[in-house]
Amino acid sequence: MVPQAPWVDKFYELYSAPYLPTSEPARLRVEQGLPKILKHLPEKGSEVLDLCCGGGLYLFGLEKAGYKMTGVDMEPRMLKAARKHAKETGSKARIVKGDATNLRFKGRSFGAVVFMGAATGHFSMAEVKKIMGGVHTVLRPKGVVITEVNDHIALFLSGMYQRILYEPSGENDVISIHTRYDGEKGTFNRLFLNLESDKKFKAPFQIWAPWILNSIMDDAGFDQKSSETGAFGGFSRILVHAKR
Ligand SMILES: C[S@@+](CC[C@H](N)C(=O)[O-])C[C@H]1O[C@@H](n2cnc3c(N)ncnc32)[C@H](O)[C@@H]1O
C-alpha cells in the first residue's frame, strides 16, 4: 500500500499540464532539459530510473534516446496519464506505483536515476535523505543521480520573488498565493485557486537550494559532478552526483 498525501492528488487535479507528456509546457521542458541529462548518462541500453516520473515526459524522452526506462510515481492521475501515453506510443517503459521514500527494487541495478521537475518541493530534507539512501542501494557503482531542484534562496535574493503567481496550465489556469512561511520546517504554504471551477486548496512546499541537496548527497555517499541551469524556470538547477 503506497501512502498518499491528501493534497498531492488535489494539486495534480488542478495543475498537471507541465507534467503531462503531450502538453506544450512539457515539450518545452524536455527540449531544454533532455540534452542536459543525456550528456551525463552511461552507455545507451543502460537501465535508468525516473523517480517521481509524473506523466513521464523524461521517461519517454530517455526511452527514445535508447535507455531502458522504469518510472515510479504514486499519484493515480499521473500514473494513468503515463500508462495511457505508453500504450498509445508502444513504449516498453515500466511504470510502477511506488513511494519514492521507500524504494522497492530488490536486486535491481540502475545506471542512473533522474529526479526532475523540482519534485524535491514535495519532500522535507529528512525525506530526501531517505530517498537518496534508497537511490544509493539501487544504483550500480559510479551510477549517477540527476536532480532538478529549485533554488528558492536565489529567487528570494534576486528581488523577482512574487507572492501571487498566475500559473497557466491549459484549461486549468490557477492563481497561487504564498500564504504562510514556517521557519521551523522551511516550508511555505501555497493557496491554489482555480477561478473557473471554484476549486481551491492549500499545500505545503519545502524551500530548497542546491547547497542543501549537495549536503544531503554528500552524507548519502555521492560526489557532486556538476551543476547548471535547469529547465524548470530560471531558478532551477540540474545537479549531477555520482555514487562514491
Ligand atoms: C513536480 S512533479 C515532477 C514530475 C516529473 N518528474 C517531471 O519532471 O515532470 C512531482 C511528482 O512527484 C510525485 N510524488 C510526490 N510524492 C511522491 C512520493 N512520495 N512517491 C512517488 N512520487 C511522488 C507526484 O505525484 C508528481 O508526479
PDBQT file of the ligand as one rigid body, heavy atoms in Angstrom, charges set to zero:
ROOT
HETATM    1  C1  LIG A 301       6.709  18.206  -9.717  1.00  0.00    +0.000 C 
HETATM    2  S1  LIG A 301       6.181  16.653 -10.336  1.00  0.00    +0.000 S 
HETATM    3  C2  LIG A 301       7.515  16.219 -11.396  1.00  0.00    +0.000 C 
HETATM    4  C3  LIG A 301       7.167  15.120 -12.360  1.00  0.00    +0.000 C 
HETATM    5  C4  LIG A 301       8.266  14.741 -13.354  1.00  0.00    +0.000 C 
HETATM    6  N1  LIG A 301       9.468  14.296 -12.703  1.00  0.00    +0.000 N 
HETATM    7  C5  LIG A 301       8.562  15.884 -14.299  1.00  0.00    +0.000 C 
HETATM    8  O1  LIG A 301       9.706  16.343 -14.354  1.00  0.00    +0.000 OA
HETATM    9  O2  LIG A 301       7.634  16.323 -14.986  1.00  0.00    +0.000 OA
HETATM   10  C6  LIG A 301       6.438  15.643  -8.908  1.00  0.00    +0.000 C 
HETATM   11  C7  LIG A 301       5.883  14.241  -8.967  1.00  0.00    +0.000 C 
HETATM   12  O3  LIG A 301       6.216  13.607  -7.729  1.00  0.00    +0.000 OA
HETATM   13  C8  LIG A 301       5.179  12.706  -7.410  1.00  0.00    +0.000 C 
HETATM   14  N2  LIG A 301       5.289  12.353  -5.987  1.00  0.00    +0.000 N 
HETATM   15  C9  LIG A 301       5.074  13.147  -4.912  1.00  0.00    +0.000 A 
HETATM   16  N3  LIG A 301       5.331  12.457  -3.782  1.00  0.00    +0.000 NA
HETATM   17  C10 LIG A 301       5.731  11.206  -4.163  1.00  0.00    +0.000 A 
HETATM   18  C11 LIG A 301       6.151  10.039  -3.458  1.00  0.00    +0.000 A 
HETATM   19  N4  LIG A 301       6.225  10.006  -2.125  1.00  0.00    +0.000 N 
HETATM   20  N5  LIG A 301       6.499   8.946  -4.180  1.00  0.00    +0.000 NA
HETATM   21  C12 LIG A 301       6.426   8.941  -5.531  1.00  0.00    +0.000 A 
HETATM   22  N6  LIG A 301       6.034  10.009  -6.252  1.00  0.00    +0.000 NA
HETATM   23  C13 LIG A 301       5.692  11.128  -5.580  1.00  0.00    +0.000 A 
HETATM   24  C14 LIG A 301       3.929  13.448  -7.789  1.00  0.00    +0.000 C 
HETATM   25  O4  LIG A 301       2.828  12.576  -7.944  1.00  0.00    +0.000 OA
HETATM   26  C15 LIG A 301       4.369  14.111  -9.093  1.00  0.00    +0.000 C 
HETATM   27  O5  LIG A 301       4.055  13.339 -10.202  1.00  0.00    +0.000 OA
ENDROOT
TORSDOF 0
